[in-house]
Amino acid sequence: MTSLILKRSVVVNGHKTSVSLEEAFWSDFKDIAQAQRATLSELIGEIDQTREHANLSSAIRLFVLGHFLNKHQRIEAADVHHAGVNGERAQALQP
């Protein structure tokens, strides 16, 4: 199974560059930008300014991965909290 890599030209902090990402990463990255009410260039600019060692394409992949890992952790934390609250309510209702 091969993954289609798409190369896009973007303007980052006033400079034109190209970024190559797998189609799935581009799709998720666009969704994240839309949810944050940011353009792709704005979000790429933020990633570019904060990246440490990775090339820009890798930094974007790590950003997308981190977004979903953080989302998953927030959901798990909410589930644990919800289970704890329901457990406390159940204990309070017992005679």
Order of alpha helices (4+ residues) and beta strands (2+ residues): beta-beta-alpha-alpha-alpha
